[in-house]
Amino acid sequence: MKTRNVIWWLLFLPIAIMLQQMAPGLDVLVIGLIILLQERSYKDCIWALPLFILLQEGMGSREFGGAVLWYAAVILFFNLGRWLFEVENFLFVFLLSACLGAAYFGLAYLLAPLQELHVDIQATLDAGVIQALFIPVAWRLAVYSRRWVHAHDETA
């Protein structure tokens, strides 16, 4: 892993965690997974995906086990969309975020009875919409910041 890539991840992770603390229910780490999938950095997925799951479970931002299903849904929707669209395209990310917003709601709704939690449908729907609106904006910012990492690769 290149030094600039390591620095980017060391900056991304604490920023993502702080943003999640400020907006409970929002998954900021999903942006990192989308970036890794777009860059086809499967070697980095080997360390990042378990780390993201452990962080989500530790922060208690999702029901127990929900992080695994959530990230599985992200990977599934991403790979389904890859067949139809260019993955670096904003339209792809926008449609992916809409699907992920629906998946966010669906997973929260389906997992709540397993833990005997009451589901506030409006609050859960709002959280799914916020997640869907957040992803394209955060993705765009992450892509711009990743240019710094890849600019060094092109000159080296």
RAQUI-V845982 format. One line per field, one symbol per residue. phi: phi as a letter, one per 20 degrees, with the letter a starting at -180 (. if undefined). psi: psi as a letter, one per 30 degrees, with the letter a starting at -180 (. if undefined). burial: I if it has 16 or more other C-alpha atoms within 10 Angstrom, else O. A space follows every 10 residues. Layout:
# RAQUI-V845982
phi=???
psi=???
burial=???
This chain:
# RAQUI-V845982
phi=.fffffffff efgfffffff ffcgnedeff ffffffffel efffffefff fffffffffm fcfgnfffff fffgffffff fffdcffeff fgffffffff fffgffffff egffdlefee gfffffffff ffffgffffg fffffffffe ffffee
psi=kleeeeeeef eeeeeeeeee efikfkjfff eeeeeeeefh ifeffeeeee eeeeeeeefg fllkffeeee feeeeeeeee fefflkffke eeeeeeeeee eeeeeeeeee feffghkkjj eeeeeeeeee eefeeeeeee eeeeffeeef eeeef.
burial=OOOIOOOOOO OIIOOIIOOI OOOOIIIIII IIIIIIIIOO OOOOIOOIIO OIIOIIIOOO IIIOOIIIOI IOIIOOIIOO IIOOOOIOOO OIIIIIIIII IIIIIOIIIO IIOOOOOOOO OOOIIOIIII IIOIIIOOIO OIOOOIOOIO OOOOOO
